[in-house]
């Protein structure tokens, strides 16, 4: 198959650290390994849409409405990964909002756009049952929705022997865009201060006020360490060394970084808000991200649990490899050809 990937303009903001880009890259790598051709199309070159078997758009927004209509008129086989991450699945209110014709006033509204795109696009891809329920709530026909879980993001090759070679450092690790409110990093830091467990933080930090606050926290509490933005090799080392990986987000669509940590044999503590349970299953403890006491207590229990977490490693390796996800995507594409 010859497949076109079209990424949302919003991806320019976080660039290669954007989860949408990571998802597209993982699928591209898997499809190429399976013998398909994937082109990341851009407007600086002529685009022959009819030369593609599949045209796949990533991340919903006002940018793709007219494009989907044009592709439908050309008879293209269109797939859409909307990538919606509400704290709870959309329900009756979202359904009612999606029925309001905002476009008559030249206004754009997310739930309404999803309903309209559901009329135009051939297939929607959800990443979790959480996301599938939301799409159905805003009027995307259930028969158009295919659930295709995404894969772990790294190409690390780790076996049971490698897991056992690494001594665990007794620390809790967290990696994200640290200053994003939805990542709930302040609550994790406050839990570390209250309970005294070592905390290692890594990732982007683009908020000067948060950076200044974190610097003060580190000075007052030496067991809390900010590592900066780290390489894949450093990330692998950190994940193989940590005792617990914590993802306390206010909501999280998938939590790819927790998949990577599970593959590295860490004990896991994750937010119950979002689609993480579809991926981590019984191999993580789950917490209400708004309950700071529960967060700290869950981490302390995870620190006392046996290591390495071999069950989590095999769960991720067996179900969420790039090739496994790629084969599921390949089958979804084939369903319309």
Protein Blocks (a to p, Z undefined) as FASTA:
>chain_A
ZZdddddfklmmnmmmlmklmmmmmmmmmmmmnopacddddfkbccdfklpfbdcdehia
jklmmmmmmmmmnopacdddekpabfbdcdfklmmmmmpcfklnopacfklmmmmmmmmp
mbdcdfbfklmmmmmmnopafklpccdddddfbfcdcdfklmmmpccehiacddddfklm
klommmmmmmmmmnopacddedddfbfklmmmmmmmmmmmmmbccebjadfklmmmmmmm
mmbdcdfbfbdfkommlmmmmmnopacdddfbdjklmmnmmmbccddfklmklmmmmmmm
mmmpccddfklmmmmmmmmcfklmmmmmmmmmmmmZZ
